[in-house]
Amino acid sequence: DVTKTVAVSRRALEKRFRRMLGRSILDEIKRVRVDQISKLLLETDFSISQVASTLQYASMDNFCRYFRQATGMSPLAFRKKYGHK
């Protein structure tokens, strides 16, 4: 989608992005998604399923697996560890 809006090839865009930020476009997308999840887990009283639904994950299993792969913990464990005490 990004390459359709800029006047460079996908490969050129990827190289420029990596040069500027030191990570791939996909890594940046993942980082932003995990930040969004984390923010909702910590700043709202939404259930885990409401967080997944709000961010348009089709499946709770995929949502939880994605978050665990990125952070090393489940959404619930993350909330318990870093949420308000």
QUIRATA-V383769 format. One record per residue. N is the residue number from 1. RES is the residue in three letters. SS is DSSP state (hx for helix, st for strand, lp for the rest). PSI is psi in radians with two decimals (999 if undefined). Layout:
N|RES|SS|PSI / N|RES|SS|PSI
This chain:
1|ASP|lp|-0.68 / 2|VAL|hx|-0.74 / 3|THR|hx|-0.39 / 4|LYS|hx|-0.42 / 5|THR|hx|-0.16 / 6|VAL|lp|2.76 / 7|ALA|lp|0.72 / 8|VAL|lp|2.82 / 9|SER|lp|2.85 / 10|ARG|hx|-0.79 / 11|ARG|hx|-0.74 / 12|ALA|hx|-0.72 / 13|LEU|hx|-0.78 / 14|GLU|hx|-0.75 / 15|LYS|hx|-0.77 / 16|ARG|hx|-0.74 / 17|PHE|hx|-0.84 / 18|ARG|hx|-0.69 / 19|ARG|hx|-0.72 / 20|MET|hx|-0.75 / 21|LEU|hx|-0.21 / 22|GLY|lp|0.27 / 23|ARG|lp|2.87 / 24|SER|lp|2.89 / 25|ILE|hx|-0.75 / 26|LEU|hx|-0.73 / 27|ASP|hx|-0.66 / 28|GLU|hx|-0.72 / 29|ILE|hx|-0.78 / 30|LYS|hx|-0.74 / 31|ARG|hx|-0.77 / 32|VAL|hx|-0.73 / 33|ARG|hx|-0.79 / 34|VAL|hx|-0.66 / 35|ASP|hx|-0.73 / 36|GLN|hx|-0.79 / 37|ILE|hx|-0.85 / 38|SER|hx|-0.76 / 39|LYS|hx|-0.80 / 40|LEU|hx|-0.64 / 41|LEU|hx|-0.65 / 42|LEU|hx|-0.48 / 43|GLU|hx|-0.01 / 44|THR|lp|2.93 / 45|ASP|lp|0.26 / 46|PHE|lp|2.51 / 47|SER|lp|2.90 / 48|ILE|hx|-0.71 / 49|SER|hx|-0.59 / 50|GLN|hx|-0.66 / 51|VAL|hx|-0.83 / 52|ALA|hx|-0.77 / 53|SER|hx|-0.75 / 54|THR|hx|-0.67 / 55|LEU|lp|0.21 / 56|GLN|lp|0.65 / 57|TYR|lp|2.30 / 58|ALA|lp|-0.44 / 59|SER|lp|2.39 / 60|MET|hx|-0.67 / 61|ASP|hx|-0.81 / 62|ASN|hx|-0.73 / 63|PHE|hx|-0.89 / 64|CYS|hx|-0.70 / 65|ARG|hx|-0.77 / 66|TYR|hx|-0.84 / 67|PHE|hx|-0.74 / 68|ARG|hx|-0.72 / 69|GLN|hx|-0.62 / 70|ALA|hx|-0.59 / 71|THR|hx|-0.30 / 72|GLY|lp|0.10 / 73|MET|lp|2.79 / 74|SER|lp|2.82 / 75|PRO|hx|-0.71 / 76|LEU|hx|-0.77 / 77|ALA|hx|-0.69 / 78|PHE|hx|-0.81 / 79|ARG|hx|-0.76 / 80|LYS|hx|-0.68 / 81|LYS|hx|-0.73 / 82|TYR|hx|-0.13 / 83|GLY|lp|3.12 / 84|HIS|lp|2.44 / 85|LYS|lp|999
